[in-house]
């Protein structure tokens, strides 16, 4: 007589696989039986006027009508800023003559304005009160005609 080709371990693995398969089927049937039938109305979500997701439908009395022609779908053209005072006053906050630039804090707008050494008419130092003109530079406002305020 020949010996069986299946060892104990192989039989054990086969039985475990069958048991897992049966358990899986049993759990699947239990889920189907216990499942509550969901309707489409339960799954719908609404967005209120503030952009929040809610389960209640929006109130039609709070609806606003928007004229579609008033909506602009382009980038507004940048208009030239009104010419303010041509000559401004400010304080030199930073100046590095070896590098060739510095910054002036505008007294009127409190903005920092770039200044290049070639635009300085008189010798100035940090902390000096100066008068200057503002022109549009490559990276923002640039001071020109810089001299000490008297």
Secondary structure, DSSP 8 states (H G I E B T S, - for coil): ----S--HHHHHHHHHHHHHHHHHHHHHHHHHHH-----HHHH--EE-TTS-EESS---GGG-----GGG---S-----------SEEEEEEEEEETTTTEEEEEETTT--EEEEEGGGB-S---TT-EEEEEEEE-SSSEEEEEEEE--
